[in-house]
Amino acid sequence: MIKKITEHRGQVLHLSNETVPGGITWFDFAEEIFKMTERHTVVIPCTTDEYKTKAVRPKYSKLQNNSSIKMRNWKEGLEEYIRQIEK
């Protein structure tokens, strides 16, 4: 990606860890955070329309890596991040 950055100047680029085919939702992400931190919290899924906020939210915002760049699994990255902030 760094080698080709000039080809993408002015564009929004996003790179994420590996996910399951089809990606993960914010619901999946939140559930995994509570699981990893051993907090017994019920997460209730909702649509973008049901989540009322002043900020405009995209209708489709799954975390998904469609890149040919091999990354580690998203759960591994999340687990490392949680370990770092809990210190």
C-alpha positions in Angstrom: 0.0 0.0 0.0 2.8 2.4 0.9 4.6 1.7 -2.4 1.4 2.7 -4.3 0.3 5.6 -2.2 0.9 8.2 -4.9 -1.6 6.4 -7.1 -4.3 7.0 -4.4 -3.4 10.6 -3.4 -6.6 12.4 -2.4 -8.6 9.3 -1.9 -9.9 7.8 1.4 -8.1 4.5 2.1 -9.1 2.0 4.7 -7.3 -1.2 5.7 -8.5 -3.5 8.4 -7.6 -6.8 9.9 -8.9 -10.0 8.4 -12.6 -10.7 8.9 -15.0 -13.5 8.0 -16.3 -13.4 4.5 -18.9 -10.7 4.3 -17.3 -8.7 7.2 -18.4 -8.0 10.7 -21.0 -5.6 12.0 -20.7 -3.0 14.8 -22.9 -5.5 16.7 -20.3 -8.3 16.2 -17.5 -5.9 17.3 -19.3 -4.7 20.4 -20.2 -8.3 21.4 -16.6 -9.4 21.1 -15.4 -6.4 23.2 -17.7 -7.4 26.1 -16.8 -11.1 25.7 -13.0 -10.3 25.8 -13.4 -7.9 28.8 -15.6 -10.5 30.6 -18.4 -7.9 31.0 -21.8 -9.6 31.1 -23.6 -7.1 28.9 -26.5 -7.7 26.6 -26.0 -6.1 23.2 -29.1 -5.6 21.2 -28.7 -5.3 17.4 -30.4 -2.5 15.6 -30.5 -0.9 12.2 -29.0 2.4 11.3 -32.5 3.9 11.1 -33.3 2.6 14.7 -30.1 4.2 16.1 -31.1 7.8 16.4 -28.2 10.3 16.4 -27.5 13.7 15.0 -24.5 12.3 13.1 -25.2 11.0 9.6 -24.4 7.3 9.6 -23.8 5.1 6.5 -26.5 2.5 5.7 -23.7 -0.1 5.3 -20.6 0.0 7.4 -19.2 -3.5 8.0 -15.6 -4.0 8.9 -14.2 -6.0 6.0 -10.8 -6.5 4.4 -11.1 -6.9 0.7 -7.4 -6.3 0.2 -4.9 -8.7 -1.1 -2.7 -7.6 1.8 -2.6 -10.4 4.4 -3.4 -9.1 7.9 -4.0 -10.8 11.2 -7.5 -11.8 12.4 -9.5 -8.8 13.7 -10.0 -10.6 17.0 -6.3 -10.8 17.6 -5.9 -7.1 16.9 -8.8 -6.3 19.2 -7.4 -8.5 22.0 -4.0 -6.8 21.8 -5.6 -3.4 21.9 -7.7 -4.3 25.0 -4.6 -5.7 26.8 -2.8 -2.4 26.1 -5.5 -0.1 27.4 -6.2 -2.2 30.5 -2.6 -1.8 31.7 
